C-alpha cells in the first residue's frame, strides 16, 4: 500500500511570529512613553501636594517601565530560532517575562502596603493634600484606562499571553488611580486617613495581581498542559485524519503561548511502514495548522495488536 499523503509540510509560523513581535514592540513602546510621563508627573506632584496615594501610584507607574523593558527583552529573545540548546525554540522567554512581571508587582505591592500601614499607625502625621493631586490622579486614570484598552486589543489580535498580562497590568494601574482619586477626595473633604488607606488598597491590588501572574507563569514553567477543551479539540483533529483508527496517550505542555503535544495513533495493522508514516505526517500537519501547537510527536500503533502498555486505553 502506497503513501496516500504528500511529503511532510512544515508549519510556517514565521509570519505570525513576526506579526506578534512587531505588535509587542509597538504597544510596549507606547506603554513606555505613557508611563515615563505619568510616573514623573505623579511623583513630583505627589511630593508637592503631600499625597502618599499619588506617590504610590507614581511608583506603580515607574514599576511599569521595568515591566515594559522586561517585555521588550522577552519579545526579542522569544523570536530566536531553535538551536541545539533550545530545540523547541525560545517561546518560554515569554513565560519567564510573565514570572518576572508577577514578582515585580508582588514586591511593589508589599512595599506600598508597608508604607501605608506605617502612615496609618501615626494618623497625626498625615498632612492635608493639595487640590492639584486630584487633577493629576484623574488624568492618570483616563490615560491608563485608554492604554489598557489599546494594549488588550493588540494582545488579543496577536494572541500573546505576555501582552495580555502587560495589558491587565495597565488596567490595575487604572483601578489604582481610581482608588487614589477617591482617597484624595476624602482627604480634601476633611478625612486625611483616606489617602493612606487608598495607598493601602492600591498595594493590595498590585500584590494580588503579582501573585496571580507569578503563579500562572510558574505552572507553565512546570509543563502545565492545555485545558480540557483544547486537548479534546486536538484529539478530534487527529481522530478525523484519514487512516487514523484511534488516539490515546495524548499529552500537552505549554511552550510560551504555544503547545507541544505527544500522541499515539492507531492505524490498520496490515499497511506498510510508509503508509503508516504518511498518516502520522498528515495528522501532525492538521494539528499544527488548526491549533496553537508548536510540534506534535506521534507514535504509530497497529490496530488489534496492543503492545501491552496501552491495552484498554484506546479513545
BADOTI-631967 format. One line per 3 residues: number of its first residue (from 1); their letters; for each residue x, y, z of N, C-alpha, C, O, CB. Coordinates in steps of 0.02 Angstrom, whole numbers, m for minus. Glycine has a CB too. Layout:
N
NUM> A> X,Y,Z,X,Y,Z,X,Y,Z,X,Y,Z,X,Y,Z ~ ...
***
This chain:
315
1> XXX> 43,m60,0,0,0,0,44,62,0,88,68,42,m48,1,62 ~ 33,107,m47,75,166,m54,51,222,m8,m6,222,16,75,191,m127 ~ 96,268,4,81,326,48,28,370,15,41,397,m39,145,367,62
4> XXX> m31,378,46,m85,417,16,m76,492,24,m116,531,m2,m151,397,45 ~ m25,513,61,m17,584,76,48,610,46,95,572,37,m18,596,152 ~ 51,675,31,112,706,5,165,710,58,150,698,117,98,775,m24
7> XXX> 228,727,40,281,735,90,261,786,143,217,828,132,346,757,57 ~ 294,781,200,277,823,258,284,897,243,334,920,215,320,805,317 ~ 232,935,263,233,1009,257,251,1038,325,216,1026,374,165,1036,231
10> XXX> 304,1076,328,324,1108,390,276,1166,405,256,1203,360,397,1134,387 ~ 259,1173,468,214,1226,488,249,1293,484,298,1306,519,187,1214,560 ~ 224,1336,440,257,1401,430,225,1453,474,173,1481,458,254,1423,356
13> XXX> 258,1466,531,231,1516,578,274,1579,580,266,1621,625,225,1487,648 ~ 320,1586,532,366,1643,533,329,1709,529,345,1757,565,416,1638,475 ~ 278,1712,484,241,1775,476,203,1792,540,200,1850,560,193,1770,417
16> XXX> 172,1741,571,135,1751,632,182,1775,688,165,1820,726,98,1687,653 ~ 241,1744,693,289,1763,744,312,1835,735,319,1873,783,349,1716,743 ~ 325,1854,672,347,1922,657,292,1972,674,305,2025,702,367,1929,584
19> XXX> 229,1954,658,173,1998,673,166,2009,748,154,2065,771,108,1970,644 ~ 173,1955,787,168,1959,860,224,2003,888,213,2044,932,170,1889,891 ~ 285,1992,862,343,2029,887,336,2104,872,352,2146,914,407,2002,856
22> XXX> 312,2120,811,303,2190,792,251,2224,835,260,2280,859,283,2195,718 ~ 194,2189,845,140,2216,886,163,2225,958,147,2275,990,79,2171,884 ~ 201,2177,984,226,2181,1053,272,2240,1061,268,2278,1110,262,2116,1073
25> XXX> 317,2249,1013,365,2304,1017,330,2372,1015,344,2417,1055,416,2299,961 ~ 283,2379,968,249,2443,960,208,2460,1021,213,2516,1047,204,2442,898 ~ 166,2413,1044,122,2427,1101,163,2439,1165,144,2480,1206,73,2370,1112
28> XXX> 218,2404,1172,259,2412,1232,294,2479,1233,300,2510,1286,310,2356,1238 ~ 317,2503,1175,349,2568,1173,298,2624,1186,315,2675,1216,382,2579,1104 ~ 236,2614,1165,183,2662,1182,174,2664,1258,168,2717,1287,116,2642,1147
31> XXX> 174,2604,1288,167,2600,1361,226,2633,1396,217,2667,1447,162,2527,1383 ~ 286,2624,1370,346,2656,1398,338,2732,1399,351,2765,1449,409,2636,1359 ~ 317,2760,1342,310,2833,1337,258,2859,1387,269,2909,1421,290,2853,1266
34> XXX> 201,2824,1391,147,2846,1436,171,2842,1509,159,2888,1548,84,2802,1427 ~ 204,2787,1527,224,2778,1596,281,2825,1618,284,2844,1676,246,2706,1607 ~ 324,2842,1572,376,2892,1588,344,2958,1607,362,2989,1657,426,2901,1529
37> XXX> 296,2979,1565,262,3043,1579,223,3041,1644,227,3086,1685,215,3062,1520 ~ 184,2987,1653,141,2982,1712,181,2977,1776,166,3012,1825,95,2923,1705 ~ 231,2933,1777,268,2923,1839,304,2987,1860,307,3004,1919,319,2866,1831
40> XXX> 332,3023,1812,367,3085,1827,319,3136,1858,334,3166,1910,399,3115,1764 ~ 262,3147,1825,213,3196,1850,184,3174,1916,177,3215,1962,157,3206,1798 ~ 165,3110,1923,133,3086,1984,179,3094,2045,158,3117,2097,112,3013,1977
43> XXX> 242,3074,2038,287,3077,2095,303,3150,2114,303,3168,2172,353,3039,2080 ~ 316,3192,2063,331,3262,2078,272,3298,2110,280,3332,2160,351,3298,2014 ~ 213,3290,2080,153,3322,2108,134,3291,2174,111,3325,2219,94,3317,2059
46> XXX> 145,3224,2181,129,3191,2244,170,3218,2301,145,3228,2357,141,3117,2238 ~ 235,3231,2288,278,3260,2340,256,3331,2356,251,3351,2414,353,3259,2317 ~ 241,3370,2303,219,3440,2312,153,3443,2349,143,3484,2393,214,3475,2245
49> XXX> 106,3399,2329,38,3401,2357,32,3360,2421,m22,3359,2452,m12,3375,2306 ~ 86,3326,2442,87,3287,2504,35,3231,2503,0,3219,2552,75,3332,2564 ~ 32,3196,2445,m16,3140,2439,22,3075,2434,55,3061,2384,m61,3150,2377
52> XXX> 17,3033,2487,50,2968,2486,20,2923,2433,55,2884,2401,46,2935,2555 ~ m46,2929,2424,m79,2888,2374,m54,2902,2304,m42,2856,2264,m154,2899,2377 ~ m46,2967,2288,m22,2985,2221,51,2964,2211,70,2942,2156,m29,3062,2210
55> XXX> 92,2970,2264,161,2948,2259,163,2872,2247,202,2847,2206,201,2966,2323 ~ 121,2834,2283,117,2762,2274,97,2744,2203,124,2697,2173,68,2731,2324 ~ 49,2781,2177,27,2769,2108,83,2785,2059,91,2751,2008,m35,2811,2092
58> XXX> 123,2837,2075,179,2854,2032,233,2800,2033,263,2785,1981,209,2920,2053 ~ 246,2772,2091,294,2717,2097,269,2656,2058,307,2621,2026,306,2698,2171 ~ 203,2645,2062,173,2591,2022,185,2603,1948,203,2556,1912,98,2586,2037
61> XXX> 175,2663,1925,187,2679,1855,261,2670,1838,278,2648,1783,165,2752,1840 ~ 305,2687,1885,377,2679,1874,395,2605,1867,438,2586,1828,416,2711,1931 ~ 361,2563,1907,374,2491,1902,352,2464,1834,379,2414,1810,338,2453,1958
64> XXX> 303,2497,1804,281,2476,1738,337,2483,1686,341,2444,1639,220,2518,1716 ~ 379,2533,1696,435,2541,1649,481,2480,1650,503,2456,1598,476,2605,1667 ~ 495,2455,1710,536,2395,1716,500,2336,1683,531,2296,1648,551,2378,1790
67> XXX> 434,2332,1695,394,2279,1664,395,2284,1588,402,2234,1553,322,2281,1690 ~ 389,2345,1563,389,2355,1490,456,2333,1460,457,2301,1407,376,2429,1473 ~ 511,2350,1493,576,2330,1466,586,2254,1471,621,2225,1430,632,2367,1503
70> XXX> 555,2223,1522,557,2150,1526,520,2119,1467,542,2069,1439,527,2126,1593 ~ 464,2149,1449,425,2125,1391,465,2133,1327,467,2088,1285,358,2163,1386 ~ 498,2191,1319,538,2202,1259,596,2152,1254,611,2126,1200,566,2274,1258
73> XXX> 627,2138,1311,682,2089,1312,657,2020,1294,687,1985,1253,715,2088,1380 ~ 601,2000,1324,572,1934,1309,549,1930,1236,557,1878,1204,513,1919,1356 ~ 521,1984,1211,498,1985,1142,557,1975,1094,550,1940,1043,463,2052,1126
76> XXX> 614,2005,1111,673,1997,1068,699,1925,1070,713,1896,1017,728,2045,1090 ~ 704,1896,1129,733,1829,1135,686,1774,1112,708,1724,1085,753,1816,1206 ~ 620,1783,1122,573,1730,1103,568,1723,1027,543,1672,1003,504,1745,1131
79> XXX> 592,1772,989,590,1769,916,647,1727,888,647,1709,829,593,1839,886 ~ 696,1710,929,753,1672,904,732,1603,880,686,1572,907,807,1666,959 ~ 766,1579,829,751,1512,803,776,1459,852,816,1473,896,784,1503,734
82> XXX> 752,1398,842,775,1342,883,850,1331,871,875,1341,816,735,1279,867 ~ 884,1308,923,955,1292,916,969,1227,955,922,1196,980,1000,1350,942 ~ 1032,1208,959,1048,1144,991,1030,1144,1065,1012,1092,1093,1122,1129,983
85> XXX> 1035,1202,1098,1018,1206,1169,943,1215,1180,918,1198,1234,1056,1262,1201 ~ 908,1241,1131,836,1253,1137,802,1225,1074,781,1263,1030,820,1329,1146 ~ 797,1158,1069,771,1127,1008,698,1145,992,676,1139,935,777,1053,1012
88> XXX> 661,1167,1043,591,1186,1031,583,1262,1024,527,1287,1020,547,1162,1089 ~ 638,1298,1021,634,1370,1014,641,1405,1082,657,1374,1132,569,1390,981 ~ 627,1470,1082,636,1511,1142,571,1542,1166,571,1594,1199,687,1566,1127
91> XXX> 514,1510,1151,449,1539,1168,441,1548,1244,403,1592,1266,393,1495,1142 ~ 475,1507,1283,466,1513,1355,498,1575,1385,492,1588,1445,493,1451,1389 ~ 533,1613,1344,557,1678,1368,496,1721,1388,500,1760,1435,599,1714,1313
94> XXX> 440,1712,1352,379,1749,1369,355,1729,1438,335,1772,1478,324,1736,1316 ~ 356,1664,1452,334,1640,1518,380,1666,1572,356,1686,1626,332,1563,1519 ~ 445,1667,1558,492,1695,1607,480,1768,1620,486,1792,1676,563,1685,1583
97> XXX> 463,1805,1567,448,1877,1574,385,1886,1616,381,1932,1657,440,1910,1506 ~ 335,1844,1605,273,1848,1644,288,1835,1718,259,1867,1762,220,1799,1618 ~ 332,1786,1732,351,1772,1801,387,1832,1832,373,1850,1889,396,1709,1804
100> XXX> 433,1862,1794,468,1921,1819,420,1978,1832,426,2014,1882,522,1943,1769 ~ 372,1988,1786,320,2039,1795,282,2028,1860,271,2074,1899,272,2040,1736 ~ 262,1966,1871,223,1949,1930,262,1962,1994,235,1990,2042,201,1878,1928
103> XXX> 325,1941,1996,366,1951,2056,378,2025,2069,379,2047,2126,433,1915,2049 ~ 386,2063,2014,395,2136,2021,333,2168,2051,338,2208,2098,412,2168,1953 ~ 275,2150,2025,212,2176,2051,202,2157,2124,180,2198,2165,153,2151,2009
106> XXX> 220,2095,2141,212,2072,2210,256,2113,2257,234,2133,2311,229,1998,2216 ~ 318,2125,2237,364,2164,2279,340,2236,2287,342,2264,2342,434,2162,2249 ~ 319,2266,2231,294,2335,2234,232,2340,2279,226,2387,2319,277,2361,2163
109> XXX> 187,2292,2273,127,2292,2313,142,2287,2387,112,2323,2427,81,2235,2293 ~ 187,2242,2406,206,2235,2476,238,2299,2503,226,2318,2560,253,2175,2485 ~ 279,2331,2461,309,2394,2483,258,2449,2495,263,2487,2543,359,2418,2430
112> XXX> 207,2451,2451,154,2500,2461,115,2488,2525,99,2534,2562,106,2500,2401 ~ 100,2424,2538,62,2406,2598,102,2426,2661,75,2454,2708,46,2331,2599 ~ 166,2410,2660,209,2426,2717,210,2501,2730,203,2523,2788,281,2401,2705
115> XXX> 217,2541,2678,220,2614,2686,153,2642,2711,152,2686,2754,239,2647,2620 ~ 98,2616,2683,32,2641,2703,16,2623,2776,m10,2665,2812,m22,2612,2657 ~ 33,2563,2797,21,2542,2866,61,2586,2914,36,2604,2968,39,2468,2876
118> XXX> 121,2602,2895,163,2646,2937,130,2714,2947,132,2742,3001,233,2655,2907 ~ 99,2741,2894,64,2805,2899,2,2798,2943,m13,2842,2984,44,2830,2829 ~ m35,2744,2935,m97,2735,2972,m84,2726,3047,m127,2740,3088,m136,2674,2946
121> XXX> m24,2703,3064,m6,2695,3135,8,2762,3168,9,2768,3229,55,2649,3142 ~ 20,2814,3126,32,2881,3152,m13,2931,3116,11,2972,3077,107,2901,3144 ~ m78,2928,3128,m126,2970,3092,m114,3045,3100,m132,3084,3056,m196,2954,3114
124> XXX> m84,3065,3155,m72,3137,3167,m21,3166,3118,m18,3227,3108,m49,3148,3239 ~ 18,3123,3088,70,3147,3042,46,3152,2970,83,3172,2925,131,3101,3046 ~ m18,3133,2957,m44,3134,2889,m63,3206,2871,m107,3235,2903,m106,3086,2882
127> XXX> m31,3235,2820,m46,3305,2802,m107,3310,2757,m131,3261,2729,15,3336,2767 ~ m132,3371,2750,m186,3384,2703,m158,3386,2632,m102,3409,2621,m223,3451,2720 ~ m197,3361,2585,m175,3355,2516,m195,3416,2476,m249,3443,2486,m203,3291,2484
130> XXX> m152,3438,2431,m167,3494,2387,m213,3471,2330,m210,3414,2309,m102,3526,2359 ~ m255,3517,2306,m304,3501,2254,m271,3476,2189,m302,3438,2151,m346,3562,2239 ~ m210,3497,2175,m176,3477,2113,m168,3401,2109,m166,3373,2054,m108,3510,2108
133> XXX> m163,3367,2166,m156,3294,2166,m216,3260,2136,m210,3209,2102,m145,3269,2237 ~ m276,3289,2147,m337,3259,2120,m338,3263,2044,m357,3215,2011,m399,3295,2149 ~ m319,3320,2017,m318,3327,1944,m269,3279,1911,m284,3250,1859,m301,3399,1925
136> XXX> m212,3272,1942,m162,3225,1914,m188,3153,1918,m178,3115,1871,m94,3232,1951 ~ m220,3136,1973,m247,3068,1981,m300,3054,1928,m303,2999,1900,m277,3059,2051 ~ m343,3103,1913,m395,3094,1862,m365,3087,1792,m388,3046,1752,m445,3153,1864
139> XXX> m315,3128,1778,m282,3123,1712,m248,3054,1706,m252,3023,1653,m229,3179,1703 ~ m216,3031,1759,m183,2965,1758,m235,2910,1748,m222,2861,1712,m144,2953,1823 ~ m293,2917,1780,m346,2867,1773,m367,2859,1700,m372,2804,1674,m406,2886,1816
142> XXX> m380,2915,1667,m402,2914,1597,m347,2886,1552,m360,2845,1508,m423,2985,1574 ~ m285,2908,1563,m229,2886,1521,m218,2811,1528,m206,2777,1478,m165,2924,1540 ~ m220,2785,1589,m207,2714,1600,m264,2670,1573,m251,2615,1548,m197,2700,1674
145> XXX> m325,2693,1578,m381,2654,1551,m377,2651,1475,m389,2598,1445,m449,2685,1572 ~ m359,2706,1444,m350,2706,1371,m293,2661,1350,m297,2625,1301,m338,2778,1345 ~ m238,2662,1389,m181,2619,1375,m200,2546,1381,m180,2505,1340,m123,2636,1422
148> XXX> m239,2529,1433,m261,2460,1442,m301,2436,1382,m288,2382,1356,m303,2454,1505 ~ m350,2475,1360,m393,2455,1305,m352,2446,1240,m365,2400,1202,m449,2506,1293 ~ m304,2489,1230,m262,2484,1170,m219,2421,1173,m215,2384,1125,m217,2547,1164
151> XXX> m186,2409,1230,m141,2352,1236,m179,2286,1234,m155,2237,1206,m101,2357,1300 ~ m238,2283,1265,m277,2221,1264,m301,2205,1193,m303,2147,1174,m337,2226,1312 ~ m319,2256,1155,m340,2245,1086,m283,2216,1045,m293,2171,1005,m365,2312,1055
154> XXX> m223,2243,1055,m165,2217,1019,m149,2146,1041,m136,2102,1000,m103,2262,1030 ~ m150,2133,1108,m133,2067,1134,m182,2014,1109,m162,1958,1093,m133,2068,1211 ~ m247,2032,1106,m297,1985,1083,m288,1970,1009,m298,1914,986,m368,2012,1096
157> XXX> m270,2021,971,m262,2013,899,m205,1965,882,m210,1926,835,m249,2080,866 ~ m150,1968,920,m92,1925,905,m88,1864,951,m43,1824,945,m28,1965,911 ~ m137,1858,997,m142,1800,1042,m78,1790,1082,m48,1736,1080,m158,1738,1002
160> XXX> m58,1842,1118,3,1839,1159,m15,1843,1233,m42,1894,1255,52,1895,1140 ~ 0,1790,1271,m13,1790,1342,28,1842,1379,3,1873,1426,0,1722,1371 ~ 90,1851,1357,133,1900,1389,103,1970,1381,104,2009,1429,204,1898,1358
163> XXX> 78,1987,1322,49,2053,1310,m17,2061,1347,m34,2115,1370,38,2065,1236 ~ m55,2006,1354,m117,2009,1393,m100,2025,1466,m134,2066,1498,m155,1941,1389 ~ m47,1993,1493,m26,2007,1562,m6,2080,1569,m24,2112,1619,32,1961,1582
166> XXX> 30,2106,1521,52,2175,1525,m7,2223,1518,m8,2277,1548,104,2190,1471 ~ m57,2204,1477,m117,2245,1469,m156,2249,1535,m177,2303,1556,m162,2218,1414 ~ m165,2192,1567,m201,2192,1631,m161,2227,1686,m189,2253,1734,m218,2121,1653
169> XXX> m96,2227,1677,m54,2268,1721,m75,2341,1715,m80,2376,1765,22,2259,1705 ~ m86,2364,1653,m108,2433,1642,m177,2444,1672,m191,2498,1698,m109,2449,1567 ~ m221,2393,1667,m288,2400,1697,m283,2406,1773,m321,2444,1804,m333,2340,1678
172> XXX> m236,2369,1804,m227,2376,1876,m205,2446,1893,m223,2473,1946,m176,2324,1902 ~ m167,2477,1849,m147,2547,1859,m207,2593,1857,m212,2639,1898,m95,2568,1806 ~ m252,2581,1810,m312,2622,1805,m355,2616,1868,m380,2665,1894,m353,2603,1742
175> XXX> m362,2554,1892,m401,2543,1953,m367,2576,2013,m401,2605,2055,m409,2467,1966 ~ m301,2572,2015,m266,2603,2071,m273,2679,2069,m279,2711,2121,m192,2584,2070 ~ m272,2708,2009,m281,2781,2003,m351,2802,2025,m359,2855,2054,m269,2803,1931
178> XXX> m401,2759,2012,m469,2774,2035,m472,2774,2111,m502,2819,2141,m519,2721,2006 ~ m441,2724,2142,m441,2721,2215,m404,2781,2244,m426,2810,2293,m408,2655,2239 ~ m348,2798,2214,m309,2856,2237,m349,2920,2232,m347,2962,2277,m243,2862,2197
181> XXX> m385,2928,2177,m427,2988,2168,m479,2992,2223,m492,3046,2250,m461,2988,2099 ~ m510,2935,2239,m560,2934,2293,m528,2952,2360,m558,2988,2400,m594,2865,2298 ~ m468,2926,2373,m434,2942,2435,m416,3016,2440,m421,3045,2494,m371,2901,2441
184> XXX> m396,3045,2385,m379,3116,2384,m441,3158,2397,m439,3208,2434,m346,3136,2317 ~ m497,3139,2365,m560,3175,2377,m578,3172,2451,m598,3223,2480,m617,3144,2335 ~ m571,3113,2481,m586,3107,2553,m541,3151,2595,m565,3182,2642,m578,3035,2575
187> XXX> m478,3154,2578,m431,3197,2615,m451,3270,2609,m449,3307,2657,m359,3187,2590 ~ m470,3290,2548,m490,3360,2537,m554,3378,2575,m565,3435,2593,m500,3372,2463 ~ m596,3326,2587,m659,3338,2623,m650,3335,2699,m698,3342,2736,m711,3288,2601
190> XXX> m588,3324,2720,m575,3325,2792,m565,3257,2824,m569,3251,2885,m632,3359,2826 ~ m553,3206,2783,m540,3139,2809,m470,3117,2786,m464,3079,2738,m595,3088,2784 ~ m418,3141,2820,m349,3129,2798,m329,3055,2795,m285,3037,2757,m302,3165,2843
193> XXX> m361,3013,2836,m344,2942,2836,m358,2908,2768,m328,2857,2752,m382,2906,2890 ~ m403,2937,2730,m422,2905,2667,m365,2903,2616,m365,2860,2572,m482,2941,2637 ~ m318,2950,2620,m263,2950,2572,m216,2889,2583,m203,2853,2535,m222,3015,2578
196> XXX> m191,2876,2644,m151,2816,2654,m192,2752,2647,m165,2700,2628,m118,2817,2723 ~ m257,2755,2663,m300,2696,2652,m302,2680,2577,m300,2622,2558,m372,2708,2679 ~ m307,2732,2536,m306,2722,2463,m240,2690,2442,m240,2645,2400,m317,2789,2426
199> XXX> m185,2713,2471,m120,2684,2455,m117,2611,2477,m87,2569,2443,m63,2723,2489 ~ m148,2595,2533,m150,2526,2558,m190,2481,2510,m169,2425,2494,m181,2524,2628 ~ m247,2506,2487,m288,2467,2441,m251,2455,2375,m253,2400,2347,m355,2504,2427
202> XXX> m217,2508,2351,m179,2501,2289,m124,2447,2298,m114,2406,2253,m147,2568,2268 ~ m91,2448,2355,m39,2399,2368,m66,2328,2367,m34,2283,2340,m5,2413,2433 ~ m124,2318,2398,m155,2251,2398,m175,2229,2328,m167,2171,2310,m217,2251,2444
205> XXX> m202,2275,2289,m221,2259,2220,m161,2238,2179,m163,2189,2142,m257,2319,2188 ~ m108,2277,2185,m47,2262,2147,m17,2195,2169,4,2155,2127,5,2319,2155 ~ m15,2184,2234,13,2122,2259,m27,2061,2237,2,2009,2220,16,2124,2334
208> XXX> m93,2067,2238,m135,2011,2218,m124,1994,2144,m119,1935,2126,m210,2027,2230 ~ m121,2044,2102,m110,2032,2031,m40,2002,2020,m32,1959,1977,m118,2097,1991 ~ 9,2026,2057,76,1998,2051,78,1925,2069,111,1885,2035,125,2037,2094
211> XXX> 43,1906,2122,40,1836,2142,7,1794,2087,30,1739,2071,2,1828,2209 ~ m46,1820,2059,m83,1783,2007,m38,1770,1946,m34,1714,1921,m146,1821,1985 ~ m4,1823,1922,40,1815,1864,98,1767,1879,115,1725,1838,68,1883,1842
214> XXX> 127,1773,1939,183,1730,1957,163,1657,1961,198,1613,1936,213,1752,2024 ~ 105,1644,1991,82,1575,1999,66,1543,1930,84,1485,1918,20,1573,2044 ~ 33,1581,1887,18,1555,1820,81,1540,1780,87,1488,1748,m26,1605,1781
217> XXX> 129,1586,1783,192,1576,1746,230,1517,1774,260,1479,1736,235,1640,1749 ~ 231,1510,1840,266,1455,1871,236,1388,1850,273,1340,1837,265,1461,1947 ~ 170,1384,1847,137,1323,1824,154,1307,1752,163,1249,1734,61,1329,1833
220> XXX> 158,1359,1710,176,1347,1640,248,1322,1634,262,1278,1593,168,1411,1599 ~ 293,1349,1676,362,1325,1675,368,1254,1701,417,1220,1687,405,1372,1717 ~ 318,1231,1738,317,1163,1763,278,1116,1716,253,1064,1736,286,1161,1833
223> XXX> 274,1137,1652,243,1096,1599,168,1085,1611,144,1029,1601,278,1029,1595 ~ 132,1137,1630,60,1132,1634,32,1120,1565,54,1152,1517,29,1195,1666 ~ m16,1075,1559,m45,1059,1495,m101,1106,1476,m120,1150,1514,m71,988,1495
226> XXX> m127,1096,1415,m184,1136,1392,m247,1117,1430,m250,1065,1462,m195,1127,1315 ~ m298,1159,1426,m361,1143,1459,m397,1086,1422,m378,1068,1367,m406,1205,1463 ~ m448,1059,1454,m482,1000,1427,m513,1013,1358,m513,969,1315,m536,978,1475
229> XXX> m539,1074,1348,m570,1089,1284,m519,1088,1227,m533,1062,1173,m604,1157,1287 ~ m460,1116,1239,m408,1117,1188,m382,1047,1174,m371,1029,1116,m351,1164,1208 ~ m372,1008,1227,m349,939,1218,m399,899,1178,m380,861,1133,m336,906,1286
232> XXX> m463,907,1194,m514,869,1157,m518,891,1085,m529,850,1040,m583,878,1191 ~ m508,956,1072,m508,980,1003,m450,950,963,m459,931,905,m504,1057,1002 ~ m391,946,994,m334,916,961,m347,842,948,m330,815,895,m269,925,1003
235> XXX> m377,809,997,m393,738,989,m440,727,930,m431,680,891,m425,711,1053 ~ m490,769,923,m538,762,867,m502,772,801,m515,736,753,m596,812,874 ~ m458,822,798,m422,835,736,m381,774,715,m380,755,656,m375,896,744
238> XXX> m347,743,763,m307,684,747,m353,626,726,m339,592,677,m264,663,807 ~ m407,617,764,m452,560,751,m485,566,683,m501,515,652,m504,556,804 ~ m496,627,658,m530,637,594,m482,632,534,m504,637,477,m563,705,593
241> XXX> m418,620,547,m370,611,493,m383,544,459,m387,493,494,m298,616,519 ~ m389,542,393,m399,479,358,m345,428,376,m286,443,372,m401,490,282 ~ m366,368,394,m319,316,412,m309,307,486,m283,255,508,m254,329,379
244> XXX> m328,357,526,m321,352,599,m382,316,627,m439,338,617,m313,423,631 ~ m370,260,663,m425,220,691,m436,235,765,m488,216,793,m410,147,682 ~ m390,268,797,m397,284,868,m339,329,891,m287,333,859,m399,221,910
247> XXX> m350,362,948,m300,407,977,m297,393,1052,m348,389,1085,m316,482,963 ~ m236,387,1078,m228,380,1150,m162,411,1171,m121,430,1129,m233,306,1173 ~ m152,415,1237,m90,444,1264,m77,514,1237,m19,532,1223,m31,398,1248
250> XXX> m130,554,1229,m121,623,1205,m102,667,1265,m140,673,1313,m187,649,1171 ~ m43,697,1260,m18,740,1314,4,807,1284,28,810,1228,40,707,1352 ~ m4,860,1323,17,926,1301,56,961,1356,49,944,1415,m43,969,1280
253> XXX> 97,1009,1337,131,1052,1385,141,1120,1352,149,1125,1291,199,1021,1410 ~ 141,1171,1393,144,1239,1366,216,1258,1350,264,1239,1384,115,1289,1416 ~ 223,1296,1295,287,1323,1273,274,1396,1254,265,1411,1195,317,1281,1213
256> XXX> 274,1440,1304,253,1509,1291,178,1510,1277,139,1484,1316,293,1540,1231 ~ 159,1541,1221,89,1542,1201,70,1482,1158,13,1475,1138,73,1605,1164 ~ 118,1439,1145,106,1380,1104,104,1317,1147,113,1320,1208,160,1374,1049
259> XXX> 92,1261,1114,90,1196,1148,137,1148,1113,148,1153,1053,18,1168,1150 ~ 162,1101,1151,198,1044,1123,157,982,1143,138,975,1201,273,1039,1149 ~ 144,938,1095,99,882,1107,131,816,1086,173,814,1042,32,892,1070
262> XXX> 109,762,1119,128,694,1102,65,652,1098,18,662,1137,179,664,1156 ~ 62,607,1050,3,565,1042,21,498,1011,65,494,969,m50,601,999 ~ m14,446,1032,m10,380,1000,m71,373,955,m128,382,977,m7,321,1053
265> XXX> m60,357,892,m115,348,845,m118,274,824,m67,242,816,m108,394,784 ~ m179,250,814,m189,181,793,m205,180,719,m249,217,696,m247,148,835 ~ m170,137,682,m182,129,610,m192,55,596,m179,12,638,m123,158,568
268> XXX> m215,39,536,m225,m31,516,m159,m69,521,m106,m42,504,m253,m35,444 ~ m163,m131,545,m102,m170,557,m70,m196,493,m11,m215,494,m118,m227,602 ~ m109,m197,437,m83,m229,377,m57,m179,325,m45,m198,268,m136,m271,345
271> XXX> m48,m116,343,m21,m68,295,55,m64,302,83,m88,350,m53,2,306 ~ 87,m33,253,160,m28,254,182,25,303,143,67,325,187,m13,184 ~ 246,22,320,275,73,364,270,141,331,256,191,365,349,57,379
274> XXX> 280,144,265,275,207,229,205,237,234,197,297,245,293,197,156 ~ 154,194,228,85,218,232,70,242,303,37,293,312,36,163,211 ~ 93,204,353,81,224,422,115,290,438,88,332,474,106,171,470
277> XXX> 176,299,411,211,363,420,173,420,387,170,475,415,282,358,392 ~ 146,407,329,109,459,294,47,481,333,31,540,334,88,435,225 ~ 13,434,364,m45,450,405,m24,494,464,m57,543,481,m81,386,430
280> XXX> 31,475,496,56,514,553,75,585,533,62,633,569,116,479,586 ~ 107,591,474,127,656,449,66,700,436,66,759,452,169,648,384 ~ 14,671,407,m46,709,392,m81,731,457,m106,787,461,m95,667,350
283> XXX> m82,686,507,m112,704,571,m74,763,602,m105,810,629,m112,644,619 ~ m8,760,599,33,815,626,20,880,588,14,933,619,107,797,623 ~ 17,876,523,5,936,482,m61,969,501,m64,1030,507,6,919,407
286> XXX> m112,929,509,m179,956,526,m179,989,594,m208,1042,603,m231,900,524 ~ m146,958,643,m145,986,711,m107,1052,711,m131,1101,741,m112,936,760 ~ m49,1054,679,m10,1116,678,m46,1171,640,m36,1230,654,58,1103,646
289> XXX> m88,1153,592,m124,1202,552,m184,1229,588,m202,1288,579,m145,1172,486 ~ m217,1189,630,m281,1207,659,m277,1226,733,m326,1252,761,m329,1151,652 ~ m219,1215,765,m214,1228,837,m148,1264,853,m102,1261,813,m219,1162,877
292> XXX> m144,1297,911,m82,1332,929,m30,1282,955,m7,1286,1012,m95,1385,983 ~ m11,1235,912,36,1182,930,101,1193,892,102,1199,831,6,1112,913 ~ 156,1195,929,222,1206,900,248,1142,868,279,1144,815,271,1230,953
295> XXX> 235,1085,900,257,1022,872,214,966,900,193,967,958,332,1009,888 ~ 200,915,859,164,856,880,207,795,865,224,781,807,94,850,843 ~ 224,759,917,262,697,910,213,639,910,175,631,958,316,690,967
298> XXX> 213,598,857,166,543,851,201,476,856,258,468,834,128,548,784 ~ 166,429,886,189,359,889,134,316,858,76,322,877,205,337,963 ~ 152,274,810,103,235,774,96,165,805,145,130,813,123,229,699
301> XXX> 33,147,822,18,80,848,m26,42,798,m71,72,769,m17,85,917 ~ m13,m23,787,m56,m63,743,m121,m82,777,m122,m99,836,m19,m127,720 ~ m176,m78,741,m242,m94,769,m246,m168,788,m217,m210,754,m297,m76,720
304> XXX> m282,m182,842,m295,m251,864,m232,m289,883,m234,m350,891,m332,m289,810 ~ m176,m253,891,m114,m285,911,m80,m243,965,m26,m217,954,m67,m296,850 ~ m113,m236,1023,m85,m194,1075,m17,m219,1099,m5,m280,1100,m133,m189,1135
307> XXX> 26,m172,1117,93,m190,1139,98,m204,1213,152,m215,1240,141,m136,1120 ~ 40,m203,1247,39,m217,1319,38,m155,1362,15,m156,1419,99,m258,1337 ~ 64,m99,1336,66,m38,1375,1,2,1371,m12,43,1415,123,6,1353
310> XXX> m39,m9,1320,m97,33,1308,m162,m5,1304,m213,23,1283,m87,72,1245 ~ m163,m68,1324,m223,m108,1321,m279,m75,1361,m271,m58,1419,m210,m178,1347 ~ m337,m67,1327,m394,m38,1361,m394,36,1366,m438,65,1398,m401,m66,1427
313> XXX> m344,71,1334,m341,144,1339,m352,177,1272,m335,236,1264,m274,164,1367 ~ m379,141,1223,m394,173,1160,m453,219,1167,m501,203,1202,m406,121,1106 ~ m450,277,1134,m505,325,1139,m541,330,1073,m589,368,1066,m479,395,1159
***
